Amino acid sequence: RDDIDTRLIAALRRDGRASISDLAAMLKLARATVRSRIERLVSSGEIAGFSVLTRADVTAAPVRGLTLVCIEGRGTDRITAQLQGLPAVQAIHSTNGRWDLIYATSSRLMTAALGARVACRTGMPLYLDIRDLFTDTMTDLLAGSRIRHLIPAFRRLERWTLRRAARVNLVSPGFLDHARKIAPAQEFRLFTNGIDTDFLTRKFTVPKAVPGRLPVILYGGNMGEGQGLHHVIPGAAKLLRGEARFRLVGDGGRRRQLEEAVQTAGLDNVEMLPPVPRDALYDHYDAADILFLHLNDHPAFLKVLPSKIFEYAATGKPVLAGVSGQAAEFVDREVSGSVVFPPCDAEALAAGVRTLLGGPRHVERAAFRDRHSRRRIMAE
């Protein structure tokens, strides 16, 4: 499968009923090419079928909740059946017996707080895995918002949550100072994010060199204020016209602003796609020449270590990282075949692209994959 197939499949994932004419216009291909490509993908089994998305499939639930129910006696089957009959219930999971440990992994404060609340009610020890400093990040992101007045309340909840835990893991050394200030008696462990088994077993391919094909710079993930793509992509894409193109996969609060900036500038080398299932994202990784990540220029982000770094590095693709602080130090030290540039600097981004395009298209990172595999981290 080549880059055209990948783009065609992505378009069909968005709208399986799109006509040949619409697909041809969208992908800037001849209708005959689109038709023959679809026929070949179907006959080869690459496309196994076409499905329907209902409104419920694409509309994110505005309010979601997790409810814990303890059932005594023999009423489990009857109560489960009654719960399944409620239209608002999306999933039911059950465990038997009493728990020995409450484990909560949290990039959002309320997830950690829920784990602490359950631990209090059950009397079980709590193990917290902290992946983001919620109050630290929100202080920056909500600086001009009216709801910034809620930050003190969130800080009190954060302090109670960390102090309630029997043990706390932090995924970045940059979190230590903050955590020790609010829970000085707590014991902290430092285990970073790791690499999923999928990335250790899958062999990611290098795109074939085709005359006239522009190298693809891929970003996959959230497009919010924290990522700050709207500050850097339009300027960098303008500088890289005729040299490379950006493919941005995901959604978020700043996506529309980014789309408007791209359209206003008349940029034809930026392609924006909606979120896709994880397997489809792997296909985009295969079609990419450079994998790109970026964090906005906020002080709180000096401390974080994004999980995307591990995912990107495991593919063997060149990595372009617009990060600072802990993340910049980690990428420079651990990820060969990478370029780090200052966040929100479009000229530095474009220079980084040119540097990576002049280097190897695949980088062997066996030692990194072994050192940061989740299996090894769990064994430690």
N, C-alpha and C positions, 0 to 999 in steps of 0.2 A: 504494500500500500504506500502511495506517495502522498505528497502534500495536498494535491487536488482531491484525492479520495478522502483524506482527513477532513478537509473543509466541506466536502459534499455530505459526508456522514453527519458532521456537526449541524449543517443546515437542515437535514432531514430529522435530526433529533428535535430541533426546535419546531418544525412543522412537517409532519409526515405526509400531509396532503398537498404540499406545495407543488405547483405545476412545473413541468420541464422548463417552460418559458420563464417563470419566476426564479427558479434555481439558476438558470443560465444568466439572468440579469444580475442576480445577487452575487454570483461567483465570477462574473465577467468571463463566461465561457460560451462557446457555441452550443446550441441546443442539442446538436448531434453528439457532441462530446459528453454532455450531461447524461443523455439517454444511454449511450453505450457504456458509460462508467457505472450507472446504476445497474444495468443488465449484468455487467461483469461482476459487480459486488454481490448481487443476488445469486448468480449461478455458482460463484466460488464459495458461497456460504458465509461471506464476511457480513452481509446483511441477512439476518435470519427471518426478518419479518418487520411489519410496520404496525405500530400500536396507536392508541388514542389516549390523550391526556384530558381528563375532565377538569372542571374548574377547581375542584377540591385538590387535585394533584398539584396545581401551580399557584394556589393562593396560600401563603404562609399564615398559620393560625396567629391572630394578633395577640391572643392570650393563651398561655399554656401553663399547665400545672402538673405537679407530681404529688400523688396522694398515697400515703402508706396506711395499710389496713392490716390489723392483727386479728386473726380468726382463731377462736378457741373451739375445740370440739370437732364435730363432723359436718359442719355446714359449709365447707370449702367449695364443693362442686355447685351447690345451690346458689351461694353468694356470687361466685365467679360468673355463673350463667346470667344472673340478674345484672351484674355490672356490664357484661358484654352486650346487653340489650340497650344500654344507654348510648345514644348517638354521639355524644361528646367524647366517649372513651375510645381512644385510638389503640391502646395496647395494654395488656395485662400480663404481668410477670409474677411468678411466685417462687418462694423459697420455703423449705421445711426446717423446723427446729428453730432454736435461738441462735442469733449471730454471735460470733466470737470477736468480730472486728468491724468497725465502720470505716470504709475507705471513700474519700471524696477527692476528686481531681477537679481543679477549679481554675478557669480563666475568668469566671464571673464570681463576684463576692457571694451572691445569694446561694450559689451551689455549695460553696464551702460552709456557709452559715446553716444551710439545710442539713448537711452532714453533721455539724456540731449539735444542732437541735435534736436530731435522731439519736446521737450518741448520749445526750443528756437524758432523754426519755427512757432509753433502754439500759443505761448504765454500762454501755460497752466502750472500749477504748476507740479513739478516733485517730486515723492516719490521714493527714492532709497532704496533697500534692498541689503546690501552688505554682501556676503557670503564668500568672500576671499579677501585678500589684494594682488592684482595682482602684483604690483611693488615690494612689500616686498618678495613675493615668488619667483618671477623671478630673483631678485638679487641673491638669493642663487642658484637657479637651473641653471642659465646661467653664473655663475661665470667664467667658463672656455670656454665659447662660444664666437665666433666672434660677434654675434648679441647682446652681452651685451651692446654695444655702443648705442643701441636704448633705453636703460632704462631711460636716462634723458628725452627723448621725451615722453615716457609713463608716467613718473611722472608729467610732465606738463599737460598732458591730464587728468590724475587722479585728479589733483588739480582743474582744471577747472570743471570737472564733479561733484565733491563733493560740490564745492561752488555754482554751478548752482541749486542744489536741494533745494526744499522748506523744505524737511525733509528727514533725513537719518536714517535707521535702521541698526544696526550692530548685527550680530548673535553671536558674542563672545566679552566679556569684554576686551579680549586681543587686540582687534582692536582699542580701544579708543585712546591710546596715539598717534598712527600713524595718525589716522583720525583728531585728534585735531591739530596736527602740521601743516597739510596742509589745514585745513579749520577751523581756530580757532573761527570764528563767527557762525559756523553751530550748529544747535541743533541736538543732536544724541539721538536716542532711542536704548534700548537694549532688543530685543526679540530674543530668541534663535531659532534654528531649532525646529520643532515639530514632532509629530507622526501623520502619515496619518490615516484616518478613517479605511482603510483596516486592519491596524495592531491592531486597537481597537476592531474590530468586529470579526476577525478571531481567532480561537483557534489553536495555534500551538501545535503539538503533540510531545511526547517524544519517541524516537526510542525504539523499543522493544529490550530487552536483548536477544541476540541469541548467543549460544556457538560458539566461533571462530570468532565472529565479532569484528573488531577493531573499537573503537570510532572514529567518524568523526569530524575533525576540519575544519569548513567551512570559506572560505573567498570569498566574492562576491563583485566585483568592478573593478576599474582600476588597472592596473599593470604597472605603470610608475615609473619614478625616484622619484616622490613625495611619493609613497607608500613604495619603498625600499624593496620589498619582496625578490629580488634577494640577498639581504645581509643577510637575516635571515632564510628563509625557508630551503635551503639545509642543513645547519648546524643543525637546530632544527629537521628536518625529520630524519637525521642520528641518533640523540640522542634518538628519539622516535620510532625507528624500533621495531616492535613487540608489541608496546604499543598503538599506535594511527596512523591515516593516515590523510593527508591533502587533502582537495578537494578545488581547486582554480577555481573560475568561473569568467571569464572576459577576458579583453584584454588590451593591452597598449604597450608603447614603450620599456619596459624592459621584456616583456613576453618571447621573444626568448632567451634572456640571462638567464632567470630563467629556461626555459626548458632545455637549454644546460647544465646548472649546475646540474640539477636533473639527466639528462642522464649520464653525466660524472661520477657522484657519484654512479650511479647504484641504485638509490633509487626506491623502489617498493611501497612506502607508500605515494606517491604524485601523485594525479590525477588532470590534468589540463583540464578544459572544456571551450568552447567558451562562449561568452555572450549569455544570454537567456532572453526571455520576462519576465516581472515582475512576472506573474502568475507562471511561471516555477521556478523562483527563490524562491518563497514561498515553493514550493515542496522541494527544496534543504534545506531550513531552517528546514522543518519538519524532514528531514533525518539526520540533524546534531546534535551532542552532545554538541559542543562548537562553538560559533560564534567568529570569529577572525578579528581584524582590526590592521593596522600597518601604521605608518607614518615614513618616513625617518628621520634621525637625522640631521635636518637642523634648524638653529635658527628661521626661519620664522614660523615653525610649532609649536613653543612654544605658539603661540597666537591663533591658530585655534581651533574650536570645531566642529569636523566632524559630519555631519548629520547621518552617519552610526551608531553612538552611540545610537541615539534615536530609530532607526529602530531595531537594535539588542536587546536593552533592552526591547522593547515592546513585544518581542516574549516569554519572560520568560526563555530563554535559558541562561546558563552560558556564560559570555562574557570575552574574553581574549584580552586585549588592549595594544599594543606596542606603547605608546604615552607618551608625556611629557608636561610640562607647563599647560596651561589652560585645555586641554583635560584630562590629568592625574588627576588634582584636581577635575574636574567635575565627572569623573567615580568613583573615590574613595568616593566622597561625596554623589553621587546620585544613583549609580547603585549597588544594593546589588547583591551578587553572582557573583562578577567580580574579576579579577586579572589584575593589571597594571604592566607592566615590561618595563625596559628602551629600547627604540628603537634600533634595530640592534643587540640585545644581544640574540643569539641563545640559550645559556644555560639558561638564565632567562625565555625565551619562553617555553622551555621544562619543566622547573620547574613549571611554571604557569599552563601548561596543567595537570601535575600530581596533582597539588593542586585542580584544578577544578574537575577532574575526581574522586577525593576522597570526593567531596561534593555533595549537592543535584543536581539532574538532571533537576529540574524545580524550578524556583525562582519566588515567587509571588511579582509582582511590581505594584500593583494596584494604589498606591499613585503616583508613577512615571508616569504611563500612564495618570492619571487624570491631574496631574500638567503640563505635557508637551504635551497634546493633542492640535492639531492645532485649534480645535474649541475653546478651552479655551484661547489660545494665541490671537486669533482674537477678542474674546469678551473683552479682556483687552485693 
